[in-house]
Amino acid sequence: MSTADDARAVEHLLYRYAELIDAGDFDGVAELFAHGAIHAVPDGPPETVFAGRDAVRGLYERSTRRYEDGTPRSRHLVTNAIVEVDAEAGMASSRSVFTVLQATDALPLQPIVTGRYHDTFHRVDGAWCFATRTMHLDLTGDLSQHLLF
């Protein structure tokens, strides 16, 4: 696999996450982090780190509202991905921007949050996987229809 192919495989994980979360597929999101962790707060305390499949699934089940159709009625747009690959070491990193749009019966279509993902990746059994995801929130809007708290 070329470095460009590796970078594309890593980029695919960014988009797969967005697709799964928008589908309300928390099991699928959790599977992406079976060998990784989400840092919900940059440099946050241990209780803001969710490592492994079960912890990540629990994070989303406790925090993200799902509607009758099973989805959070959101659209995660991941853009401006900068991917760097060290193929020999089997490691990669990326920085990307996210914008979350949402529309519900009580909320017209609008952006509800923007921020940045700082991710690291590693190979497990030859496939690229998330190692870490650190979420940086930049701007927030009306999250009342998105979060459970």
C-alpha positions as CSV (number, residue, x, y, z in Angstrom):
1,M,0.0,0.0,0.0
2,S,1.4,3.4,-0.9
3,T,1.5,6.4,1.5
4,A,-1.3,8.0,-0.5
5,D,-3.4,4.8,-0.1
6,D,-2.7,4.8,3.6
7,A,-3.7,8.4,3.9
8,R,-6.9,7.7,2.1
9,A,-7.7,4.7,4.4
10,V,-7.2,7.0,7.4
11,E,-9.4,9.7,5.9
12,H,-12.0,7.1,5.2
13,L,-12.2,6.4,9.0
14,L,-13.0,10.1,9.6
15,Y,-15.9,9.9,7.2
16,R,-17.1,6.5,8.5
17,Y,-17.3,8.0,12.0
18,A,-19.6,10.8,10.7
19,E,-21.8,8.3,8.8
20,L,-22.2,6.0,11.8
21,I,-22.9,8.8,14.4
22,D,-25.5,10.3,12.1
23,A,-27.2,6.9,11.6
24,G,-27.4,6.6,15.4
25,D,-25.2,3.5,15.2
26,F,-23.4,3.7,18.5
27,D,-22.3,0.1,18.2
28,G,-20.6,0.9,14.9
29,V,-19.0,4.1,16.4
30,A,-17.8,2.0,19.4
31,E,-16.3,-0.6,17.0
32,L,-14.1,2.2,15.4
33,F,-12.6,2.7,18.8
34,A,-12.2,-0.9,19.8
35,H,-8.4,-0.3,19.9
36,G,-8.5,3.4,20.8
37,A,-9.9,6.1,23.0
38,I,-11.8,9.3,22.8
39,H,-10.6,12.3,24.8
40,A,-13.7,14.4,25.2
41,V,-11.8,17.3,26.7
42,P,-8.3,18.2,25.6
43,D,-5.9,17.5,28.4
44,G,-8.9,16.6,30.5
45,P,-9.0,14.5,33.7
46,P,-9.2,10.7,33.4
47,E,-13.0,10.7,33.6
48,T,-13.1,12.5,30.2
49,V,-11.2,9.7,28.4
50,F,-13.3,6.9,27.0
51,A,-11.1,3.9,26.0
52,G,-12.3,0.9,24.1
53,R,-15.5,-0.3,22.6
54,D,-17.7,-0.4,25.8
55,A,-16.6,3.0,27.1
56,V,-17.2,4.7,23.8
57,R,-20.6,3.1,23.3
58,G,-21.5,4.2,26.8
59,L,-20.3,7.8,26.1
60,Y,-22.7,8.1,23.2
61,E,-25.6,6.3,24.8
62,R,-25.4,8.6,27.8
63,S,-24.9,11.9,25.9
64,T,-26.5,11.8,22.4
65,R,-30.3,12.0,22.0
66,R,-31.8,9.6,19.4
67,Y,-35.2,10.2,17.9
68,E,-38.0,7.9,16.8
69,D,-36.1,6.9,13.7
70,G,-33.1,5.9,15.8
71,T,-30.9,8.8,14.6
72,P,-29.8,12.0,16.4
73,R,-31.3,13.9,13.4
74,S,-27.8,15.3,12.7
75,R,-25.3,15.6,9.9
76,H,-21.6,15.7,10.9
77,L,-19.6,17.4,8.2
78,V,-15.9,16.6,8.4
79,T,-13.7,18.8,6.3
80,N,-10.2,20.2,5.9
81,A,-8.6,16.9,6.8
82,I,-4.8,17.0,7.0
83,V,-3.4,13.4,7.2
84,E,0.2,12.5,7.9
85,V,1.3,8.9,7.6
86,D,4.4,7.1,8.9
87,A,3.8,3.8,7.1
88,E,7.0,2.2,8.4
89,A,5.9,2.8,12.0
90,G,2.3,1.9,11.3
91,M,1.2,5.2,12.7
92,A,-0.7,8.2,11.3
93,S,-2.3,11.4,12.5
94,S,-4.9,13.9,11.3
95,R,-6.4,17.2,12.0
96,S,-9.8,18.0,10.7
97,V,-12.7,20.4,11.2
98,F,-16.2,19.3,12.0
99,T,-19.6,21.1,11.8
100,V,-22.7,19.4,13.1
101,L,-26.0,20.4,11.6
102,Q,-29.3,19.3,13.2
103,A,-33.0,19.6,12.5
104,T,-35.9,18.3,14.7
105,D,-39.5,19.0,15.1
106,A,-38.5,21.6,17.7
107,L,-35.4,22.9,15.9
108,P,-35.1,24.2,12.3
109,L,-32.1,23.1,10.4
110,Q,-29.0,24.9,11.8
111,P,-25.4,24.4,12.8
112,I,-25.3,23.4,16.5
113,V,-21.5,23.0,17.1
114,T,-18.2,23.3,15.3
115,G,-14.8,22.3,16.3
116,R,-11.7,20.2,15.5
117,Y,-10.7,16.6,15.7
118,H,-7.1,15.8,16.4
119,D,-6.7,12.0,15.8
120,T,-4.0,9.4,15.9
121,F,-4.2,6.0,14.2
122,H,-2.4,2.8,14.3
123,R,-2.4,-0.5,12.4
124,V,-4.1,-3.5,14.0
125,D,-3.8,-6.7,12.1
126,G,-2.9,-4.7,9.0
127,A,-5.9,-2.4,9.1
128,W,-5.8,1.3,10.1
129,C,-7.7,2.0,13.3
130,F,-8.3,5.0,15.6
131,A,-5.8,5.2,18.4
132,T,-7.0,8.5,19.9
133,R,-9.5,11.2,19.1
134,T,-9.3,14.5,20.9
135,M,-12.3,16.8,20.4
136,H,-11.8,20.5,20.5
137,L,-15.1,22.5,20.6
138,D,-14.8,25.9,19.1
139,L,-18.3,27.3,18.7
140,T,-21.6,26.0,20.1
141,G,-25.2,26.8,19.3
142,D,-28.4,25.2,20.5
143,L,-27.4,21.7,21.8
144,S,-30.7,21.2,23.6
145,Q,-32.1,18.8,21.0
146,H,-28.8,17.0,20.6
147,L,-27.5,16.2,24.1
148,L,-29.2,14.3,26.9
149,F,-27.8,16.6,29.6
